[in-house]
């Protein structure tokens, strides 16, 4: 049986690479009061933009790569949201977030909570609550939404 030995230099390189590898990501740091206020202000402005069908504000908050997984497990994009707002496809009388929690990971924030929705889509009135998870990133001095997932809360 033939055994191959690793050269000592290769072993030392491997050990030193492991020793200098970046540490594993740590748990979420609490957002600073200023960051948390800024993130929640973006969330509030985003809700108001949907309630009033303000396509410009939706476009400003949502990143170009933004995706939503809605309560029917369908995917939509920033472009879909903008088109829907311009067409007034849904008229909201209520679009409010509450019970929010902000977790902060460097330039990324995860916001969870409940959104209470009421309005008319087509000719059909609706009223529901959805539990949401929003992912925002801090770019060029502002928080941008990159993803949202919602699940209907059964009452």
PEWO-V165207 format. One line per field, one symbol per residue. phi: phi as a letter, one per 20 degrees, with the letter a starting at -180 (. if undefined). burial: I if it has 16 or more other ideal C-beta (glycine too) atoms within 10 Angstrom, else O. A space follows every 50 residues. Layout:
BEGIN
phi=???
burial=???
END
This chain:
BEGIN
phi=.ddddfggfffffffffffdffffgefgefffgfffffffffgfffgfff fdlefffgffeefgegcddefdmeebcggfffffffelfcdeebbceble cddccmeccdddrcdecbrccmddfbbbdceccddcceclnbecfdbbcc cfefd
burial=OOOOOOOOOOOOOOOOOOOOOOOOOOOOOOIOOOIIOIIIOIIOOIIOII IOIIIOIIIOIIIOOIIIOOIOOOOOOIOOIOOIIOOOOIOIOOIIIOOI OIIIOOOOIIIOIOIIIOIOOOOOOOOOIIOIOIIIIIOOOOIIIIIIII OOOOO
END
